[in-house]
Structures are given as C-alpha cells and as structure tokens.
Amino acid sequence: MIFVIPLALELHEVLRLWLVHPPAFSAGLCYCAMVSHLVTCCTVGHVVAINATGRIALFHAVVCFVNILTLPFAVVVGLVWHNVYLIMSTVVVMEIIHSVGRLYFGRLVARISISEWLRQVFLPLVVAIAVSAALGS
C-alpha cells in the first residue's frame, strides 16, 4: 500500500509524464492491476504457511486450475462485451476467488483462522485505504 495509494492518487499525472499521451484505457487498467496486486498481497502469507506444512498437492491443483481459468473467462468477457475494463475486472474477480481459496486452504491445511485474518489483516487494510482515499481526494 505504501506504493499503491500514492500512485493511485496521482496516476493520471504519472501516466502523462511517462507516456506523454497515455491511451484512453491506461489509467483504468492500472487501477485494476493495483487492486489485483493488493488482493494477492493480502493472502500471500497463506501460501507460505500451506507450503510449510508439506500438504500442497490439492492446494496447488485447485489454485492452478483457478489461475488457468482466468484466461478463458477474460477472453469470453472480451468477446461478449467488448469492454477492456470488464476484461481486467475479470482478472480481479479471479484473483479474489484465488485469494478466497488461499484462505480456505490456509484454514484447512495450516489451521490459520479466517476471522483472525479478517481482524488483523483485512480490516486494517480497509481502514487504511479509506483514510488515505479521504485524505488524498
């Protein structure tokens, strides 16, 4: 969040300085990529914990399956709706599903409490984002 929030608040200016004439969809796609990155970062510790248990076969099979499904879903969304933002939103939704899978397997395999994760990771993140957005706008 140290990099994402300031970048998100000044993204249009950064893109203008970097690309001079940024494409129409560049800012929206960057926002979606940042959201996807934040979602991933919230549950990446679960992967380490699950891997440490040694019971990884089912976890990686499910996670890889979800990752593989991202591309066909994004292609279908693109072909049906012809909307760049919806395609990238599909990537974000699939990353959320992927993270929920990490939470589930973290609870199942590594005995990581989802309610503790919500209280210690997710809630502070939401508060920090809300405060930063309010102060930055």
C-alpha positions as semicolon CSV with decimal commas, in nm:
position;residue;x (nm);y (nm);z (nm)
1;M;0,000;0,000;0,000
2;I;0,299;0,229;0,051
3;F;0,339;0,247;-0,327
4;V;-0,013;0,177;-0,445
5;I;-0,203;0,453;-0,266
6;P;0,020;0,747;-0,371
7;L;0,040;0,606;-0,723
8;A;-0,337;0,562;-0,739
9;L;-0,393;0,920;-0,624
10;E;-0,154;1,064;-0,885
11;L;-0,191;0,803;-1,158
12;H;-0,311;1,036;-1,432
13;E;-0,014;1,268;-1,378
14;V;0,234;0,978;-1,365
15;L;0,094;0,836;-1,688
16;R;0,107;1,179;-1,852
17;L;0,472;1,224;-1,750
18;W;0,567;0,872;-1,851
19;L;0,373;0,830;-2,175
20;V;0,306;1,197;-2,265
21;H;-0,021;1,095;-2,438
22;P;-0,146;0,790;-2,245
23;P;-0,401;0,565;-2,416
24;A;-0,763;0,609;-2,313
25;F;-0,787;0,292;-2,105
26;S;-0,443;0,303;-1,941
27;A;-0,549;0,457;-1,609
28;G;-0,841;0,220;-1,558
29;L;-0,627;-0,082;-1,639
30;C;-0,360;0,037;-1,398
31;Y;-0,620;0,077;-1,122
32;C;-0,742;-0,279;-1,183
33;A;-0,385;-0,411;-1,177
34;M;-0,320;-0,232;-0,847
35;V;-0,635;-0,378;-0,692
36;S;-0,535;-0,724;-0,813
37;H;-0,190;-0,678;-0,661
38;L;-0,334;-0,569;-0,325
39;V;-0,568;-0,869;-0,320
40;T;-0,276;-1,101;-0,388
41;C;-0,058;-0,943;-0,120
42;C;-0,326;-0,992;0,144
43;T;-0,314;-1,371;0,125
44;V;0,036;-1,450;0,001
45;G;0,139;-1,542;0,356
46;H;-0,114;-1,824;0,346
47;V;0,074;-1,981;0,056
48;V;0,395;-1,982;0,259
49;A;0,217;-2,142;0,555
50;I;0,050;-2,404;0,338
51;N;0,378;-2,487;0,165
52;A;0,546;-2,522;0,503
53;T;0,304;-2,798;0,601
54;G;0,410;-3,011;0,304
55;R;0,046;-3,090;0,221
56;I;0,037;-2,893;-0,101
57;A;-0,091;-3,119;-0,380
58;L;-0,463;-3,040;-0,357
59;F;-0,398;-2,673;-0,280
60;H;-0,178;-2,620;-0,584
61;A;-0,409;-2,822;-0,808
62;V;-0,705;-2,601;-0,716
63;V;-0,508;-2,276;-0,727
64;C;-0,352;-2,358;-1,063
65;F;-0,694;-2,453;-1,201
66;V;-0,835;-2,115;-1,095
67;N;-0,534;-1,937;-1,246
68;I;-0,576;-2,125;-1,573
69;L;-0,947;-2,036;-1,586
70;T;-0,865;-1,665;-1,574
71;L;-0,763;-1,651;-1,939
72;P;-1,068;-1,824;-2,093
73;F;-1,305;-1,622;-1,874
74;A;-1,133;-1,298;-1,975
75;V;-1,148;-1,396;-2,342
76;V;-1,519;-1,479;-2,320
77;V;-1,592;-1,150;-2,143
78;G;-1,394;-0,966;-2,410
79;L;-1,572;-1,139;-2,695
80;V;-1,919;-1,092;-2,548
81;W;-1,900;-0,737;-2,411
82;H;-1,602;-0,581;-2,595
83;N;-1,509;-0,383;-2,285
84;V;-1,148;-0,355;-2,172
85;Y;-1,247;-0,270;-1,814
86;L;-1,467;-0,578;-1,787
87;I;-1,180;-0,796;-1,908
88;M;-0,947;-0,662;-1,641
89;S;-1,225;-0,679;-1,384
90;T;-1,249;-1,049;-1,465
91;V;-0,883;-1,079;-1,371
92;V;-0,952;-0,901;-1,041
93;V;-1,252;-1,125;-0,966
94;M;-1,049;-1,437;-1,041
95;E;-0,774;-1,310;-0,810
96;I;-1,034;-1,260;-0,537
97;I;-1,152;-1,619;-0,590
98;H;-0,790;-1,730;-0,581
99;S;-0,739;-1,546;-0,251
100;V;-1,053;-1,697;-0,101
101;G;-0,909;-2,036;-0,195
102;R;-0,588;-1,946;-0,016
103;L;-0,788;-1,851;0,293
104;Y;-0,986;-2,175;0,280
105;F;-0,681;-2,396;0,235
106;G;-0,492;-2,194;0,496
107;R;-0,767;-2,281;0,742
108;L;-0,790;-2,641;0,626
109;V;-0,421;-2,728;0,598
110;A;-0,232;-2,481;0,819
111;R;-0,506;-2,407;1,076
112;I;-0,500;-2,032;1,005
113;S;-0,812;-1,863;1,139
114;I;-1,008;-1,669;0,879
115;S;-1,166;-1,448;1,145
116;E;-0,820;-1,360;1,279
117;W;-0,708;-1,278;0,926
118;L;-1,014;-1,056;0,878
119;R;-0,945;-0,875;1,205
120;Q;-0,566;-0,843;1,175
121;V;-0,514;-0,800;0,800
122;F;-0,830;-0,715;0,609
123;L;-0,996;-0,466;0,845
124;P;-0,680;-0,255;0,896
125;L;-0,626;-0,258;0,520
126;V;-0,977;-0,133;0,451
127;V;-0,941;0,140;0,715
128;A;-0,604;0,249;0,576
129;I;-0,740;0,264;0,222
130;A;-1,049;0,459;0,331
131;V;-0,845;0,711;0,531
132;S;-0,587;0,753;0,254
133;A;-0,854;0,797;-0,010
134;A;-1,039;1,051;0,203
135;L;-0,723;1,249;0,274
136;G;-0,596;1,226;-0,082
137;S;-0,911;1,337;-0,257
